[in-house]
Amino acid sequence: MTFGFILTLFGILFVSLYSENNQNIPIEIINFNQNIRKWNNVNRYLFKTFNLNTTIYLIENYNNTILNKEIIVNNEPFIINEDSDKYHPDNLLQILKSQYQTLKFIYGNTNLIIQNQLPVNFNQYLKLIVNYDRMNQIPLNFTINQMIPLFLKIQSKYSDICNYGFIENGKCYHVHRLRDICFKVNINLDSSTNNSVLWKLNLDNTFGGCGCYPSPDDSSSIIQSYSGLTYIYTLLQPNESVYDHHVNFNDLTFTIRYKDDPWILANYITNGTLNFSYFLDLMNDSDFGFARALGGFGSITIGMILISPSTIAFVILCSKKQWRRRFLVDGLLREEHAMLLSGAVTDSLEDGNEENRKRRNLRDYLFPNSF
């Protein structure tokens, strides 16, 4: 019995440790799952009601002087894309409480933004305008204020080796070309226009920039830290002049996402890696806490089982005492009842028989209203 009490107390201690440990689930994961639920139930459907088009200019700008400007995309529609986004394949499902439903607007999957190959030119930029409407309201637009460079010149970390790059002023550089553009927007209600309500899209500056994700470290010194611009290497052949090298932009895409898209938040909390391993480590600690809780509840159960025989014996003993007492009392009552029945009892007050008087008093006390 003593061991049972000790085991029960041990289990209660473990359960209390789990309750304390369970409060350490990362707040980022809690917010991420809440964001998914709100996105799936509200924001995704609202964002899908918009129609988006884009106009894109190719600009050659040298020392803030525009040398050439031409329209390469003229008010072409974005396509709604609901293909699943890429996360770290090993750990996303371990943190999701709800199924994330993707929705984004993309231009460039079916129609090319830049039709022809272009020679490397570090003074070429794109200027982007987004036109939109919603449920037959008047068309509106917003402009991406920054000019987006088509090419970046990134200095190599190794000055003695310059494979697939070019030398300039004794330094090695590599050419990066634009691969993907992604901006996030917010949705606002504007009731100040002719007494009508308009739904407006505006670039969203959450997390320090209008882009969908952080910029890579090697380009952060050239473009803003949260630009949403992705650049990839373009390799120069040996002895090839950098300005004679032509680049194909067939895979260039322009994407618009809503600021409350869970994919945006996932990029922010994982610093652009979409890898939740750090948070999973914390959650695994919570899983260990759950194991402790399971052991605690098990200890309580076993302890109670060990205590139960003693408790049951005690109850039986008490019940026996009560039963014996009841048996003795019932026995006495039966004897007294027999005594009452053994002789006639008269209710006459004039009856001076002493035995009859005793029987009458005992009858009235023990068995009121019985006769």
TALIN-V234520 format. One record per backbone hydrogen bond with DSSP energy under -0.5 kcal/mol. NH is the residue of the N-H (numbers start at 1). CO is the residue of the C=O. E is the energy in kcal/mol with one decimal. If there is no record, write none. Layout:
nh: [NH & NH]
co: [CO & CO]
e: [E & E]
This chain:
nh: [5 & 6 & 7 & 8 & 9 & 10 & 11 & 12 & 13 & 14 & 15 & 16 & 17 & 18 & 19 & 20 & 21 & 22 & 23 & 24 & 25 & 29 & 30 & 31 & 32 & 33 & 34 & 35 & 36 & 37 & 38 & 39 & 40 & 41 & 42 & 43 & 44 & 46 & 47 & 48 & 49 & 49 & 50 & 51 & 53 & 54 & 55 & 56 & 57 & 58 & 59 & 59 & 60 & 61 & 61 & 62 & 62 & 63 & 65 & 66 & 67 & 67 & 68 & 70 & 72 & 72 & 73 & 75 & 76 & 78 & 79 & 81 & 87 & 88 & 91 & 92 & 94 & 95 & 96 & 102 & 104 & 105 & 106 & 106 & 107 & 115 & 118 & 120 & 124 & 125 & 126 & 127 & 128 & 129 & 130 & 131 & 131 & 132 & 133 & 135 & 137 & 140 & 142 & 144 & 145 & 148 & 149 & 150 & 151 & 152 & 154 & 154 & 155 & 156 & 159 & 165 & 166 & 168 & 171 & 173 & 174 & 175 & 176 & 177 & 178 & 179 & 180 & 181 & 182 & 183 & 184 & 185 & 186 & 188 & 190 & 190 & 191 & 193 & 194 & 196 & 198 & 198 & 200 & 200 & 202 & 204 & 208 & 209 & 211 & 212 & 215 & 219 & 220 & 220 & 222 & 223 & 227 & 228 & 230 & 232 & 234 & 236 & 240 & 244 & 245 & 245 & 247 & 252 & 253 & 254 & 255 & 256 & 257 & 259 & 261 & 264 & 265 & 266 & 267 & 268 & 269 & 270 & 271 & 272 & 273 & 276 & 280 & 281 & 282 & 283 & 284 & 285 & 286 & 287 & 288 & 289 & 290 & 291 & 292 & 293 & 294 & 295 & 296 & 297 & 298 & 299 & 300 & 301 & 302 & 303 & 304 & 305 & 306 & 307 & 308 & 309 & 310 & 311 & 312 & 313 & 314 & 315 & 316 & 317 & 318 & 319 & 320 & 321 & 322 & 323 & 324 & 325 & 326 & 327 & 328 & 329 & 330 & 331 & 332 & 333 & 334 & 335 & 336 & 337 & 338 & 339 & 340 & 341 & 342 & 343 & 343 & 346 & 351 & 352 & 357 & 358 & 359 & 360 & 361 & 362 & 363 & 364 & 365 & 366 & 367 & 370]
co: [1 & 2 & 3 & 4 & 5 & 6 & 7 & 8 & 9 & 10 & 11 & 12 & 13 & 14 & 15 & 16 & 17 & 18 & 20 & 21 & 22 & 26 & 26 & 27 & 28 & 29 & 30 & 31 & 32 & 33 & 34 & 35 & 36 & 37 & 38 & 38 & 39 & 42 & 43 & 44 & 45 & 46 & 47 & 133 & 131 & 76 & 129 & 73 & 127 & 70 & 57 & 125 & 68 & 59 & 123 & 60 & 65 & 61 & 62 & 64 & 60 & 65 & 60 & 58 & 56 & 70 & 56 & 73 & 54 & 52 & 106 & 104 & 85 & 274 & 88 & 88 & 91 & 92 & 92 & 100 & 81 & 256 & 79 & 104 & 254 & 113 & 247 & 245 & 121 & 59 & 148 & 57 & 144 & 55 & 142 & 53 & 129 & 140 & 51 & 49 & 134 & 132 & 130 & 128 & 143 & 126 & 147 & 124 & 124 & 176 & 152 & 174 & 153 & 172 & 157 & 162 & 173 & 171 & 168 & 166 & 154 & 234 & 152 & 232 & 150 & 230 & 230 & 253 & 228 & 255 & 210 & 257 & 202 & 200 & 188 & 198 & 189 & 196 & 192 & 193 & 190 & 196 & 188 & 198 & 186 & 184 & 205 & 206 & 226 & 182 & 225 & 216 & 216 & 217 & 219 & 219 & 224 & 213 & 180 & 177 & 175 & 164 & 237 & 241 & 241 & 242 & 118 & 249 & 179 & 107 & 181 & 105 & 183 & 185 & 258 & 261 & 261 & 262 & 263 & 264 & 265 & 266 & 268 & 267 & 270 & 274 & 276 & 277 & 278 & 279 & 280 & 281 & 282 & 283 & 284 & 285 & 286 & 287 & 288 & 289 & 290 & 291 & 292 & 293 & 294 & 295 & 296 & 297 & 298 & 299 & 300 & 301 & 302 & 303 & 304 & 305 & 306 & 307 & 308 & 309 & 310 & 311 & 312 & 313 & 314 & 315 & 316 & 317 & 318 & 319 & 320 & 321 & 322 & 323 & 324 & 325 & 326 & 327 & 328 & 329 & 330 & 331 & 332 & 333 & 334 & 335 & 336 & 337 & 338 & 339 & 340 & 344 & 348 & 350 & 353 & 354 & 355 & 356 & 357 & 358 & 359 & 360 & 361 & 362 & 363 & 367]
e: [-2.1 & -2.3 & -2.6 & -2.2 & -2.3 & -2.3 & -2.2 & -2.3 & -2.0 & -1.9 & -2.3 & -2.0 & -1.8 & -2.1 & -2.3 & -1.7 & -2.3 & -2.8 & -1.0 & -2.1 & -0.8 & -0.5 & -1.7 & -2.8 & -2.1 & -2.2 & -2.1 & -2.5 & -1.9 & -2.1 & -2.2 & -2.4 & -2.9 & -2.0 & -2.3 & -1.4 & -2.4 & -1.8 & -2.6 & -1.7 & -0.6 & -1.2 & -1.4 & -2.8 & -3.3 & -2.6 & -2.4 & -2.2 & -2.8 & -3.1 & -0.6 & -2.9 & -2.7 & -0.6 & -2.9 & -0.5 & -2.9 & -0.5 & -0.9 & -0.5 & -3.2 & -0.7 & -1.3 & -2.0 & -2.5 & -0.5 & -1.6 & -0.7 & -2.3 & -3.0 & -3.0 & -3.4 & -0.5 & -2.2 & -1.1 & -1.2 & -0.7 & -1.8 & -1.2 & -0.7 & -1.8 & -2.4 & -2.7 & -0.5 & -2.8 & -0.5 & -2.3 & -2.1 & -1.6 & -3.2 & -2.3 & -2.3 & -0.5 & -2.3 & -3.0 & -2.2 & -0.5 & -3.1 & -1.7 & -0.7 & -1.5 & -3.0 & -2.3 & -2.6 & -1.0 & -2.6 & -0.6 & -2.3 & -0.5 & -2.8 & -0.7 & -2.4 & -0.5 & -2.7 & -0.6 & -1.0 & -2.4 & -2.8 & -1.7 & -2.7 & -2.8 & -0.6 & -2.4 & -2.8 & -2.3 & -3.4 & -1.6 & -2.2 & -1.8 & -2.3 & -2.5 & -2.3 & -2.7 & -2.7 & -0.5 & -3.1 & -0.5 & -0.8 & -0.8 & -2.3 & -2.9 & -0.5 & -3.4 & -0.6 & -1.8 & -2.3 & -1.6 & -0.7 & -2.5 & -1.4 & -2.8 & -1.2 & -0.8 & -0.6 & -1.7 & -2.6 & -1.1 & -0.9 & -2.6 & -2.2 & -2.3 & -1.4 & -2.3 & -1.3 & -0.5 & -0.8 & -2.8 & -1.7 & -1.0 & -2.9 & -2.9 & -2.7 & -2.4 & -2.6 & -2.0 & -1.5 & -1.3 & -2.7 & -1.9 & -1.7 & -2.6 & -1.4 & -1.1 & -3.2 & -1.4 & -0.5 & -2.3 & -2.1 & -1.3 & -2.3 & -2.7 & -1.5 & -1.5 & -2.0 & -2.2 & -1.9 & -2.0 & -2.1 & -2.3 & -2.2 & -2.7 & -2.5 & -2.5 & -2.9 & -2.3 & -2.5 & -2.3 & -2.3 & -2.7 & -2.9 & -2.5 & -2.1 & -2.5 & -2.2 & -1.9 & -0.8 & -0.5 & -2.0 & -3.3 & -2.7 & -2.3 & -2.4 & -2.7 & -2.7 & -2.5 & -2.6 & -2.7 & -2.2 & -2.3 & -2.5 & -3.2 & -2.6 & -2.4 & -2.5 & -2.7 & -2.6 & -2.6 & -2.1 & -2.5 & -2.5 & -2.1 & -2.1 & -2.7 & -2.5 & -2.1 & -2.2 & -2.1 & -1.8 & -1.3 & -0.5 & -0.6 & -0.5 & -0.9 & -0.5 & -1.8 & -1.9 & -2.2 & -2.2 & -2.4 & -2.6 & -2.5 & -2.4 & -1.7 & -2.7 & -2.4 & -1.8]
